[in-house]
């Protein structure tokens, strides 16, 4: 590990030791943050997988019923039946926070009277397959909204985990070893200078003693 270009002085040694303490403390905090984000990320991935499987299964059945309805109903009657929906929803986006990461929060709310039928048509001119498709699509919408929120959250958490992992590795394998090596270098240099000064002082002392002895 390369030594940092610094002056081998005691003030510099104190400054580097303080930097090392901060780096070690920051490394631990970042590592704990990374581990906690990984734990939450895994929980979200499991929830995302469960939701996606449910949505795909329900969509498959809903489209199957819808295709069957199209097969037994004319295009004009089908378009007229679903032209005017009886239910309305509101999507309110906001932001949340997971371990310092800003994530989306989507609130799904039905603003139409619950007593109204979800079917915007009379049953006289429509097929049972269309009823099943409309009911299935109504149930799928809140799941799709939740799925979109979780998938975006997983993406943002994954990006932050990668950034944190790089910071942890930089501190662990570059910054901290470099600081330790530089501190060791300065310590050795100061010890060497101290030994040199002690040797010179001893020589001066011997010279003075010899001089006093000859007087």
N, C-alpha and C positions, 0 to 999 in steps of 0.2 A: 504494500500500500504506500503510495507516494505521500511524502511529508509536505504539509502546507508551508508556503513561503511566508515565514513570520520571523520577527526578531526574537532571538532566544533570551528574553528578559523575564523577570519574575512577574511583572505586570501582565505580560502576554500569557504567561503560564496560568495566572489566576483567571484571566478572561477566558481562556480555552477550557479550563476546568468547569467554569460556569456554563459555557456553551454545551459541554458534554453532559452536564446534569439536565439541562433543558432538553437536549436531544434524546436522552434516555427516557425522560418522563414523557416526551411527545411520542416516542416510539411505542411505549406501553399503551398510552391513550388511543393512538391510532389503531393499534393491534386489537384492543378491546372493541373499538368501534367497528372495525372490519368483521370481527367474529360475530358481534350482535347483528350487524346488517346481513351477514350470511345466514344467520338463524332465521331472521324474519323473511329473507328472500326465499329460503326453502319452503317456509310455511305458505307464502304467497304463490309459489310455483305449484305446490300441491293443490291449493284452492283453484288456481287458474286451470290446471289439468281437469279437475273435477267439473268446473263450470263449462269448459269447452266441450267435454264429452256430453254433458247434458244438453247444451245448446245444439250441438251437431245432431244429436239423436232426435230432439224435438223438431228441428228444422227439416230433417229428412222425412219425418212423419207428416209434418204440416204441408210440405211441398207435394208429398204423395197424395194427400187428400185434395189439395188444390188442383193438381193435374187431373185427378179423377173427376172433380167438379167441372173442369173445363171440357172434359170429354163428354159429359152428359148434358151440359148447358151450352147455349149459344153464347158467342162472344158479347153480343149486345146486352143480353140479360145479365151476364156475369159482371160486365162493367157497370151497368146500372145498379146492381145490387151492392157493390162495394164503393160506389162513388162518394157517398156522404157518410163518414164515420160518425158514430154516436158518442164516442169517448175521446177525451183529450187529456194529454199528459204534459207536465212541465219538467224540463231538465235544467237543474240549477248547478252549474259548475262552480267549484271553489277549490281551495288549496289546503293540503294537510302537510304534516311534517313527520318524517320517520328518520330518526337519528340525524337530524340536520339536513335531510334531503327533502326538498319541496316536491310533493306528489299531488296528483289531481284527486279531487273528491267530487263525485257526481251524485247529486240527489235526484232521485226519480219520484215523481208524485203525480197521482191521477187527480185532476181537478174537476172531473165530471161526476155527477151524482152516481153513486154506486148502484142505485136501484134501476138505472137505465140498462137496457139489454145491450150486450156487446155486439149484437148482430144488427147492422144498419139496414135491414130488409125484412120483408115478411117471408114466412116459411112456405108460402103457397107456390112460388115460382122458382124456388131454389132447391138444391139437393142437400142431403145430409152430409155429404163429403165437404161441401163448402162450410157448413156449420162447424165441423171438426177443424178445418183449416183456420177459420177465423178465431176460434177459441185457442188453438195452439199458438198462433202468432201473437195473440194478446198476452199469453203466459210467457212467451219467449222474450218479449221486449225488455222487461226489467232485468232478466238474466243477461241479455246482451249488453245492457248499459253497465252492469257490474263487471262483466267480463272485460269490457273496454277499459274500465278504470283500473282493474288489477293488472292487465297486460301492460298498460302504460307505466304503472307503478313499478312493475318488475323490470321494465326496460331502464327506467331512471335509476333504480337501485343497482342494477348490474353495472351501469356506467360509473356510479359513485364507488362501488366496491372495487372496480378496476383501478380507479384513480387512487383510492386509499391503499390498495395493495402495492402500487408503484411507490407511493410515499414511504410505506413501511419498509419495502425492500431497499429504497435509497438510503434511509436512515440506518438500517441494519447492516447493509453490506458496503456502504460508501462513507457516509458522513461520520458515523460513530467510530468505525475502525480508523478513519483518517485522523479524527480528533485524538484518539488514544495514541496513535503512532506519533503525532506531532507533540503531544504532551510528554511522551517518553523521550523524544529527541531533545526537547528543551530541558527536561530534567537532567538528562545525561550531560548536556552542554553546560548547564549551570554547575553541576557537580564537578565537571572537568575544570571549569574556571575557578571554582572554589579550591580545588586541590592545587591548581597552579599558583593561586594567590598565597595559599598556605606554604607552599614550597619556597616561594620568593621571600615571604616573611621570615621563614626559618633561616634562609641564607643570609638575609640582612642581619638577623639576630646574631648568627655565628660571626659575621664580619665585625659587628660592633663589639662582641665579646673578645675577639682576637685583638681588636684595636685597643680595648681597655687593658688587656693583659700585657701589651707591649709598653704601655705608659708607665 
